Amino acid sequence: MKLLPVMICFLFLLACSGNKAVLKQDIEAQSRLIDTTLQTTHQFYDKLEQQRLNVLLEFIASRPACTIEPGLHILLDENRCLSKQELQLHARCRKNPKYHARCQYVSRALSFSLSPAQNKYRHTTIELLGLLAEYQLSLSHVLSDESYDSTLELKAIKAGMDALDKQARRMSAFSSAENKHEAGQSTSSINHLSTMIIDKRSQRYRFKDLKTLVTEKGPSIEKVLKQLLHSYTITDRVASDLYELQIIQQSRQQYNQMGVAKRRTLGRQQRKQMIEQYYSLNRQYYERNQQPDPVTVGLNGLIESHQLLLQGFQGELTASQRKRIAQANRLQLKRLFKIIFKIARNIH
């Protein structure tokens, strides 16, 4: 009869061990998904950056009045670059908007950087998305298993953020005036997040160690993520849209400026190809704008999954309730990175 309690205890331990093994496998699988998605997203933006540079180089080459500068300043409504004199005035007007009566006029010019810095900041943000997702996975593991020690994981994530911070600071030192805002926001966000994910006074990071830290720092982490999203949305995403519109405008002008006589010499098939190219570019722009931007999706998704995760560390929940929250968080992250992967993979 004494055998029965022993068997029950053995089966209970076996079940717990199995659950922990399944949990570990699930988290490892999610980490692989995150890595694959980040690689695809990097490729997505590299291709987008090459398209952007092709447009800007074509714009400069087709307008002899344009000069080669670190930043290209274009008056879109006049479809031209600022002249050398206007560029000098533009620089002075940046410092003092009341410097000259024409300040308002030259300030209408949109700035397009020829520096790779803008794309570098975007790649830094992508890496930050991956580290934040790994951070959430680590907290999810702790919620599911209160005895789990996440010290090594959290310290590795902090080390990754510190390395990104140094990289962003180096880039900031060489940034043009047009990239200064984005450089400052990127560096500030990474630095703040790095200081909030661990507490130097603590040596271990199990549930009881993290409960106070996560509850205290959680709202601040969410605030930084929202600031990063706002900064990205009003700078990088808007710029990408303008580049694509410029491609479409160039395609239309190339055809329309030929004149009737020149178009007749091309032949029907060649004219058809040029018209098809214009409509194809228009369709691509429309389709891409139907799809969200990968980084925007990532930041929004991480804000939502972080809010859910925070609930698991607040209040007096049972172990079962915390496990359900942790599982829901992992499902959210899995869906999020599958969506990002799908968007990034489908670039034209």
N, C-alpha and C positions, 0 to 999 in steps of 0.2 A: 504493500500500500504506500510505502514511502517513495516508491519509484514515480508515482503520478506527479507530485509537486515538483520533483526534480526535472521530469520531462517537460512540464509546463514552463518552468523557468528557462530551460534550454531552448524551447521553441520560441519563447518571448525574446530572448537574446538574439536568436538567429534571425527573427523577423526584423528586429531593430537594426541588426547589422546589415541585412539586405536592403532595408529602406535607406540607410546611410550610403550604401554603395550605389543604389539607383539615383539618389540625390546628387552624388558626386559625378556620376556619368552624365546626368542631365545638365549640370552646370558646365562640365567640360565641353559637352556638345554645343552649348550656347556660346561658349568662348570661341569655339572654332567658327561658328556662324558669324560672330562679331568680326573676327579677323578677316574672313572671306569678304564680308560686306565692306569693310574698310578698304581693302585692296581694290575692289570694284569701284568704290566711290572715288578713290584717288585717281583711278584711270578715267572716270567720268569727267572730273574737273580738269585733268590734264588735256583731254581732248577739247573741252570747252575753251580752255585757255589758248590752245593752238588756233582754234577757229577765231577767237577774239583778236589775236595778234595778226592773223592773215588779213582780217578786215581793216585793221588800223594801218598795216603796211601798204595795203592796196590804196587806202584813202590818201596816204602821204605821197605815194608814188604817182598817183593820178592828178596831183595838185602841186605843180612846181613851186607855188608860193609857200607851201608848208615847209617848215624847218624841222630838223631832227632835234627834239628836246626830250628830257626825261618824262615829261607829261605832255600829251597832245591836247590842245584846247580847241574845241570845235563849236562854232555857232551852227547848231543843227538847222535852224530855220533858213540860214543863208548857205548851208552846205559847204562851209569853208573853214580853214584854220584861222586863228588869230595871226595877224602879221607880227613881225618882230617888234615894231613899236607898240602894238596893242598888248603883246606879251609883257613888255616892260611895264606898261601902264597897269595891266592886270595884277602883276606882282606888288606894285605899290598900293593898289586899291585893296588888296587882301589885308594889308596892314592898317590902312586908313580908308574906309569906304567913302569918305568925303574929300579925298585927295583931289579929285578932278570931276568935272561935269560928266565925263564919259564913263565914270566908274560903273554906273548901273548898266550901261550898255555892254562893256567888256565882261562884266561879271555874269552875264547870261551864258557865257561859253561853258560848255561841259568839259570836265577834265577826264582824259582817258590815259591811264599810265601805261608806258611801254616797259616798265620795270616788272620783273617776275615776282616782286614782293607781294602783290595782292593775292596771287595764287598760293604763295608760301603761307600766308595767314590762313587761307582757306584750308590748306592741308593741316595746319596746326590745329584748327578747329575740329577737323575730322578725327585726328588722333585724340583730342580731348573727349570727343563723343565716345570713343572706344574705352578710354580710361574710366569715364563716368559710368558706362554700362557695366564694366568689370567691378566697379565699386558697388553698384546696386546688386550685382550677383553675389558678391561677398556678404553683404548685409542680409540678403535673402537666405543664404546658407546658414547664417547665425540665427535668423528667425526660425528656420526649420529645425535646427539642432542647437539648443542653448549651450551645449557643452563644446561646440565647435570653436576652435581658436583661429581667428582670421588675421592674426598678427602679421604673418609673412606676406599675405596677400595685400593687406592695407599698406604696409610699408613699401611694397613693390609698386603699388599704384601711386603712392606719394612720390617715390623716386622718379617715376615716369612723368608726373606732373612737374616736378622740379626741373627735370631735363627739358621739358617743353617750355617752361618759364624762361630758362636760360636762352633757349633757341629764339623765343619771341623777343627777348631783350636785345639779342644780337641783331636781329632783323630790324628792330625799332631804331637802333643807332644809325642804320643806313637808309632809313625810309625817307621818301620824298615828302614834301609838305602835304601832298594829296593823300598819302597813306598814314599820316601821323595819327589821325583819330582811330583808325582801325587797329594800328599797332598798339596804341595805348589801351584800347578796350581789351584786346586779346591778352596782353601782358597782365593787366589788372585782374581779369577774370581768372586766369590760370593761377596766379599768385594767391588770390583769395581762396579759391577752392582747395589748393594744396595745404593751406594752413588749417582748414576745417575738417579734413577727413580723419585725422588722428589727433590724439592728445599726448603731448610729449611726457606728461606726468604718468601716463599709464604704460605698463609693460606688456599687458595682455589685452586681447580684444575678443572676449566672449560676450554673450548677450548682456550680462549684468554690467560689464565694463562699458559697453557701447550705448546702453539705454539712455543715460543722461547726456552723453556727447551728441548722439544723433537727434535727440529731442531738442537740445539747445541750438545746434548748428543747422538743423534741417531747414528752417525758414530762410536762413541766410544763404544756404546753397541754392534754394529755389530762386531767391532774388537775383543772385549772380547769373543763373541760367537765363532768366527772363531778360536781364540787361544785355547779355550776350546775343540772345535771339533778336532783340530790338535793334542792336547795333548792326548785326549781320543783315537784317531785312532791309534797313534803310540805306545801306551802302552797297554791299556786294550783289544782292539780288537785283536791285534796280539797275546797276551797271551792266549786268549780264543781259537784261532785257534790251537796253539801249544798243548794245553791240549787235544783237540779232536784228533789230529794226534798221540799223545802219546797213547791214548786209542786204536786206530787202530793198532799201532805198537805192543802193548802188546798182542792183540788178535791174530795177525799173528804169533808172536814168540812163544806164548803158544802152538800153534799147531805144528809149524815147529821144535821146539826143543825136541819134544817127541821122535823122531826117529821112524823108520818103525815098529819095534817090538812092541813098546808101543802103537802105533796107531792101530795096528791089534787087541790088546786086548780090545779096546774100543767098537768095533762093528760098523757096518756101520751107524746105526741111530745116534749114539753119535758123530761120525766123521762128519756126515752131519750137525748136530746142531752147531758144532763148526765152520764149514765153513760158514754156513748161518749167524752166529753171526758176523763173520768178514765182510762179504759182506753187512750185514745190517748196521753195523757201518760206512762202507764206503759210503753207500747210504745216510745215515743221514748227514754225514759230507758234502757230495756234495749238498744235498737239503738245508742245513742250509746256505751254502755259496752262494746259489742262492738267498736266502732271505737276505735283508739288516739287519744290527744290529739295534734294536729299538732305542737306544740312538743316534746312528749316524743319523738315519732317522729324529729323533726329532730335533736335533741341526741344521741339514741342512734345515729342513722345517721351523723352527723358524727364521732362517736367512733370508730366502726368504720372509716369511710373514711380517717380520719386515721391509724389504726394501720397500714392497708395502705400508705398513702403514705409513712409513715416508713421502711418497709422499703426503699424505693427509694433512700433517702439513706444507709442504713447498709451497712457491709460493702463489699466490692470486687465490685460487680456489673458485668456487661458492659452496654454501651449498649442492646443488644437486650432484656436482662432488665429494665432500668429502663423502657424503652418499654412493655413488657407490663404492668408494675405501674401505670404512669401511665394506660394505657388502661383497666385494670380499675377504677382509682379513678374515672375519668370515668363509666364505666358505673354504678358504685355511686351516684354523685351524681345521675345522670340518673334512675335507678330511684327513689331516695329522694325527689326533689322531685316526681316524678310521683305517688307515693303520697300525699305531703302535700297536693298539689293536689286529688287525688280525695277525700280526707277532708274538707278544708276546703270544697270545693264542695258537699258533700252535707248541709250543716247544714239542719235543719228550720226 
